[in-house]
């Protein structure tokens, strides 16, 4: 299934995408796409609905973040060896974890707003993992059983805030609008192997990032297992699993960063596309 949330910010309704690519309203069945409907049992109930009898929603509509009430927004850094190389970083021994403030979360096609003082804002297409069942101390072999589904994330990053201001990466990752999520949550049964998904990102029509989740240093299962050794992962928690090469800070002969008027377009196989226009906070 492709589950989604649509409507104006703060007033999104639950929906799903049918086999024709049409949007169907789920409001009569559930109140939202949140933690209470992400378990295997709840998703199985939704999968048995007669989708074609659900009300059809005419386009265009705004898609909101595909999950409501996200608990933890966790990110894995330097999880592609070629991305680590382009930034001059060593390959990590364990998954690098940083957090992204939930106030950064926006819809997949909402504007990305550069904060005051930003001179080095950057793009990062990433595979997002949404936890469906609470887990702790899980092994890599069983970790994917706790996943509700997957989505596209743009881990927008202000590199000066991230690396030059005293503190952790979170400062450069948590600016308002720096966490577009969606357009939909694709359940794990429809995605299959999360380690074989092609991904790309364009800026102003120019291809910047091309990658595949097969080149992750730590697999999705390994990331989930590692995090679960330290704290419980809850339904609705999101893990952004790292980015392939081609980010602005790695460009040669010199870095390239976002500016007002730029357009980012990104996609991951089976998971849909995002498009964000860039503007400057006033």
N, C-alpha and C positions, 0 to 999 in steps of 0.2 A: 504493500500500500504506500501511496504518497499522501501523507497527512500534512495539512497546512493551516495557517491562520490568516485571515484576510479582513480588510477593513481599515478604518482610521486608527492611528496610534492610540492605544489605551482602550479601544473598543473593538478589538479584533474578534471575529467569529471563527469557530472551528470548521474545517472543510477537508475535502480530499479531492484528488485528481483521478478521474475515471480513465478507463482504457482508451478513450478517444482524446484524452488530454483536456477534457472539460472540467471545470470546477464545480463541485457539488457541496451543498451546505449540510453540515452535520449538527446544526444547532438543536434539532429535535432529539438527537441521540445522546450528545454529551455537551457539557458546558464549555469546555476548552480542551486544547491539546496540552495538558499538564501532567504532572507526576502521577495523578490518579488513574490515567488511562494508558500508561506506558508499559505495564506488566504484560507478560505473554498472554495471560488469561484475558485481560481487557482488549488487547489487540486482536485476539482470536475472535472475540465477540464482534468487533468492528468489521473484521474480514468477512463475516458471514452475512453482512447487510446486503440487501439488493440495491447496489449502488445506483443503478439507473432509475430507481424510483425516488431518489433523493432530489430535492430542489436544485435545479441548475442555476448557477450564478453567471450572469453575463459579464464578459470582460469589457473594458479593462478594469481591474481592481488593484488595489495596493495589497501586496503580501507583507504580513508582519513577520517577526521572528517565528520560526516554525514550532517553537516550544515556549509555553508560558511558564512563568514562575520558576525560572532556572535557579537552581540552588547554588552550586559552585561552578564557576567558569574557569576551567583549568587549561593551561597551555603547555605543550611540550616544546622546548627550545632545541635548536640545532639537531633535529632528528633526521636530516638527510645529509649524507656524507659530503655530497657536492655543494650543498648550501653552506655547511660548516667551512669547507675549503674556500669558498668565495668571500667569506667574512673573515678569514684568517684565524678561525677558532680550531681548537683541537677536538677530536672526536670524543664525546663524553663517555665515561665509563658506565654511568647510569642515566636514565631519563632526567633531563633538566626540567624542573617544574617552576612555572611562575603563574600567577593569577591575573586575571583580567577583571576589572570591576564590572559588575552587572549593569551599571549605568551606561556602559559602552554599547550595550546591545541595541541594535536597530534591525529593521527589515532589510531584505536582500537588495532592494533597489532604492533605499532611502539615501539621501545625500550624506556624504562623508564631510564633516566640518572640521577644518584644520583649526586647532586652538590658537589663541594669541601667543605669539612668540615662536610658532612652529616654522622651522626652516628645513627640516629633514624628515618629513613624513613619508612613509614607505608602504608598500603593498606586500601581502603574503597570502596566496591561496592555500587553504588547508582543508583536510578532511576532518569534519566534526563528528564526534561519537556521542550519542545520547544514551545515558544509562537508563534501563527500564526496571531493574530489580536491585534492591539494596545488596551490596556485597562487601565482604571484608575477608582478607587473607585468602583470596582466590588464586589458583594456579593459572599460568598462561593457557593450559589445555582447556580449562573450563571458563575462562574469562569472557569469551564472546557470547556465552549463554545469558549474560547479564545485560546485554546491549539491546535497547529498543530499536535503534536505527541509526542512520547516518545522514549527514547534511553537509552543505558547503559553508565554509566560514572564510571571511577575509580578515585576517589578523593584522589590521592596520596598525602601524607602529611609528611613533615619533622617535627617531634614532638619537637625537640630542638629549631629549628627556630620558631615554632609555639608558644611555651609556655615559653621559657627561654629568648628569645631576646625581649627587650623592644618594645612594640607596639602591634599590633593586629595579629590575626591568619593568616591574609593574607600572612605574610612573609613565613610561613611554608607551605602554600598551592599553591604558585605561581611559584615555581621553573620550569624551562623549562622541558617540557615533563610530568608534573604532572597532566595533564588533558586529558587522552585518552577518546574520545567520539565516539560512534558508536558500531557496524559496520553500522547500518542503522537507519534511522528515520522511526518509524512505526506510521502511522497516527492513530488518536485517535479512529476512527470508528473501526479499526481492533483490537485495544487493549481492548476497553471496559472499565471496571472498573479498574482504576489505583491502587486501594487499595486491590487488590487480586493477586499480582504478587510475585511468589517465586523467591528468589535470592540467589546466593552463590558465594564464592570466594575460590580458592585453591592456595596454594603456594608450588611449587615443588611437586605437586600431593597430598598434604595433605589438607583436608578440614579445612578451617579457619573460614569462615563466612557462616552461614545458616540463612536466615531470610525471611520475607514476608512483603510486604508493608502494610498489614493489621494492623501491630503493630506500625505504625507511631503515634507519639504524635499529630502532626498537619498534617491533610490530604493534599494531593496535592491542593485541592480546597481552603482549609484554608490558605495555604502558598501563593498562588496566590493572594487571596483576601487581605491578610495582607500586602503584598508588594505593591499592587496597591493603598493602602490608602496613601502611602508616595511618590510614583513616578510612572510615566507611564511605563508600560511594553510594549516593542515594538516587532514587528515580528522579529524573529531570536534571541531574548533574550533566555538564557538558565538558568534553575533553577535545581540545583542538590539538591535532597531532603533529604539527610541524609543517614546514614549507620546503618545496624543492628550490633549486637555484634560480637566479634571475631577478632577485630583489634589487631595488634601486641602489642600496648602499654597496652592492657588489659590482656595479657597472664599471667598465673600463673604457677609456682611460680615467674617467672620473665618475663619481656617484651621480645618480639622477633621482630627484625627489618630486613629490607631488606638489602641484600648484593649483590655484583656483582655475576652474574651467576644464581641468583634466577629467577624463572619463575612464573608469576601470570596468572591464568586463571579464568575468571569470567563470569557469565551469569545471565540474568533475563528472566523469562518466556515471550515468544512472541517477545522478543527484540534482541535476538542473543547473541553471545559470544565475548569475547575479550581475547587476549593472549599477554602478554608483557614480554620480557626478560629484566633483570636489568643489567645495566653496570654503571661504574663510570666515571664521567667527567674527562677528562685528562687536 
